[in-house]
Amino acid sequence: METTAKPSIRSHQHSTDFGDPIAQVMGLELRRRIQASGYMLIFALAITGAMGVIALMAADLFLAGTLFAVTAVILGAYIGVNIAGPSRKTPLLVGALLLVLYFYLLLSGGVNNTGLMWAVMLVPGFINLYGYKWGTVTLAFVGGATALILFYPEFPGLLAQYDTGHRARFIAVFGALTALTAILDSSRHQTQQMLHKLTAELENHACTDALTGLANRREAYKAISDLERRNADLAGRYTVLIGDLDSFKAINDTFGHSFGDRVLQDVARILRENTRADDVVARWGGEEFLILLPNTDVAGGSILAEKLREKVEALSATYAEPVTISISFGVAQDNPAAATQGQMLAEADSRMYRAKKGGRNQVVSD
Ligand SMILES: Nc1nc2c(ncn2[C@@H]2O[C@H](COP(=O)(O)OP(=O)(O)OP(=O)(O)O)[C@@H](O)[C@H]2O)c(=O)[nH]1
């Protein structure tokens, strides 16, 4: 059963678009980073604006002018990012802006030599923007460059006066904060991925029949609705086969329930192996199967049903038990002008019953 389950889940996912959970995680991650970029820009905007006002009040016109110019650039970036819409480049642009701003404040000292404190804000910022791996790499670069600027004797361009004891402590705190934030983000990331994987598995369980690995009835309904929604304008869009194993109660009664289960699994495999990847093969009920055939008319469906009927019949010879296995099929094509989904399924069902009444082991399609 283990080996037969995979193809059906594949084909059935094909038709219902569950998507790859890892791709979903990456999409979510990108959205989160773009959102974080927006917050970072607003935060940087508020801080530089406020620092500009403080510098203006302290009559430091050059610093105030520079800070207001930076505020204008950040505002421009915020508007630009919102006009351009979500893009992978947004976190890069925001990161570059923050770096320029930080190094300017570090070198100039900003207002009252507080420039260095900006580095603390960069820690959660970069981890959020680039994730724990690339965020840590970027922060290691920022930390290294900061240490170089602070400890290189007479570093050119360093106008700010930072206390020597504070410099060393600052580098230690910055490193510890980076490590801690990266660890927290990595565990958040792992938990999120596990959650997505579990959700995908649960979804898979909810739409798969445990015995045969086929799509279950609920999923078959969903597949039909999806198909109808996707091809709303096309006529003669699909055909369904409803197949019911003949005299299955007698097989169970004679050879036991577990033998009956084995037959159901083998029939499921045959139906799957002899249909296309885009077709949906579902367990419709106990010993009843539904096959959804997109882009197929009733004539094509009848040919396939006949082929499947023969294959199921040939299954009998593969058992040591003297068993006769056969299946009766009802075939119906959707008719968008007249029939609802329910009517079409009822038609396939009533044709299947006519096949039973007509002597079983046959296909009825009109
Ligand atoms: N082994 C097994 N049997 C099942 C399962 N689900 C349904 N069945 C059996 O399938 C049988 C269906 O019997 P009926 O509805 O009387 O139909 P039938 O004997 O196939 O007769 P016709 O459909 O008229 O040819 C019942 O005995 C159910 O118990 C299952 O998962 N495993």
The ligand as a Gaussian input file, in Angstrom:
#p B3LYP/6-31G(d) Opt

LIG

0 1
 N      -13.253000      -5.742000       2.448000
 C      -13.926000      -4.611000       2.343000
 N      -15.214000      -4.646000       1.994000
 C      -15.898000      -3.498000       1.881000
 C      -15.282000      -2.268000       2.134000
 N      -16.210000      -1.299000       1.925000
 C      -17.361000      -1.893000       1.572000
 N      -17.184000      -3.248000       1.543000
 C      -18.141000      -4.275000       1.268000
 O      -18.622000      -4.225000      -0.056000
 C      -19.847000      -4.939000      -0.086000
 C      -20.800000      -4.291000      -1.034000
 O      -21.901000      -5.088000      -1.116000
 P      -23.212000      -4.742000      -1.908000
 O      -23.493000      -3.284000      -1.776000
 O      -24.284000      -5.700000      -1.475000
 O      -22.843000      -4.939000      -3.389000
 P      -22.220000      -6.178000      -4.131000
 O      -22.133000      -7.397000      -3.264000
 O      -20.919000      -5.714000      -4.709000
 O      -23.261000      -6.418000      -5.256000
 P      -23.449000      -5.616000      -6.600000
 O      -22.915000      -4.237000      -6.379000
 O      -24.936000      -5.635000      -6.857000
 O      -22.698000      -6.341000      -7.658000
 C      -20.369000      -5.015000       1.353000
 O      -20.280000      -6.345000       1.792000
 C      -19.389000      -4.145000       2.105000
 O      -19.154000      -4.629000       3.418000
 C      -13.911000      -2.258000       2.527000
 O      -13.292000      -1.227000       2.770000
 N      -13.276000      -3.456000       2.611000

